[in-house]
Amino acid sequence: MHEHVAEFIKRMITRMTFVEIMPTLEKWGFLSDRDLRSLTLQQMKESVAIKVVNLCEGKKTTMDDAADLDIVYNKARSNKKNWCVYQMSEPSDSEMNLADVSEFKVNLKKFVSSGLKNVTVHFREFGDSLWIRIAWGNDRMPPNQYRPTFVVYHIQTPYAFITGLTKHHRPELAQALLLATGYRQIQEMQLKSRCLESLIDIVFKRFTQPFQSYQPRAPPEKSSAPAGVDPEASPETIKEKQQVHQAMLETFGDGPLPKLQYATYQ
């Protein structure tokens, strides 16, 4: 195992809390159950990290494997990052199969790497979402594995959720996404948040038509006040709250409402 890979894994483990270490390693799926049982979390975190590195050493772990661990870790803590949404439009007449995940991976990696010498692209699928990790370098510097860009893309949709993208690399990634998906235009939406799941809920339930996975329940009786409303409030106030509550119910369902730090609709 290359020393740079060993150092990267060691830093990752020491960055995690003790509560995060085992669940992250289990979801990574690279170490065996026997390997995981050999870890003693009662030790100092530095000792745990060294033990993990030693286990990986015996398996000849590559940067591909380490990048996979990084994706798993950052997915679990996605609410620690600032996410933005990019929307693509104007599908081309390309015969590209947009439902083929394998074809998309090959094309995106090819187009991202076409204009840059030192760049690594890694993928991991989680259900219907594809997590993409891009580490950027240049002609003189190797890819910076400690400051990657993450893209969450749902195949056959025109939306990409991105974090960690600098202005310098925005044109390369935007062009690669267009070429890999077959669209002609891409723009950043005025919609940002630390809560990735809320952004996904808003985009797919609000902007994608038709899209309705939620089956609304029967509306509450008009005489009842929504939760949190003073039952002694005036009829006008109760009616207004009922209308707001019903609109929220029809749009987002009866689960937790999306959380946004910043949102502007134009």
Steps between C-alpha positions, in 0.01 A plus 500: 500500500635840404601721792272778376203263518599390850528861617165588344321213677671582829387863479147394418473272803643760738253755363204279589339487841511165682127464433558539124795263455332158510183590303713665231738205469207258488327695220832522316490122471872467430615343827369160607289441810804338658705812427235722657476283811874539550462876548491625858336839528606537863846592372616847402363603162853516359549133592168405338601684183835320487323166547264575211795599280676173586189303405480689170871442439442126492227544239711721271252784524506749213391863472184373334414313820591800717286730286210258545543529878500879467171491308337281765621730777389821332160359407436425866590857593359677195332758725844638585549635149353784295308361203381674186280377216577506128223453246561376146267566210453468124564128438699440184417250226778274625435125497659477845321259736431721801373203702835320475695580817813327371498707182454821699797415723728430206397817318526731801842369595618537141372855461626620840845361426518612138624851571691430822806287557469430872144428612336197660131411477333240721139379522280318748131420460250536783158387386388732221772758569854499366769665710793637302830603661741713297850591621657776292864555412690679224803457276738548792302367797336161563129484588422653839323210669429709809281756324283309255181605328193285565215468252175317573320411181178307441512328163243619244442830680630846404622584853842474663567582865855624549728598787866597517515640146730797445441765234820384329366150433135592443531525118668157471240324713206677335623406154564140606149467645344632180699266279435199723124561526422631153366840608602831342455750783583503872445767762526534876165536673451756776457222751759409763503311827701284735214252500548295184186292550289815527641632174423170330145503639438856385645453152326172420166583663481863397679534167469157337168427325344256516635383835280388785625224729297629792132412524334784692267412781154642538525868599422585862155621588468871458394544860827359636812710550839377370752390759671793667209741448326644804145354500384833643630686193258687278321308222695703241836400651400135521379502138827656380704242691285221358566620144875514560495159666303346211738648241799357686325163531427477128854601404720319751276246672454465874866426576765750613504815291812576292760718667670778307763754590450695176237491231400747231252427223529705183 
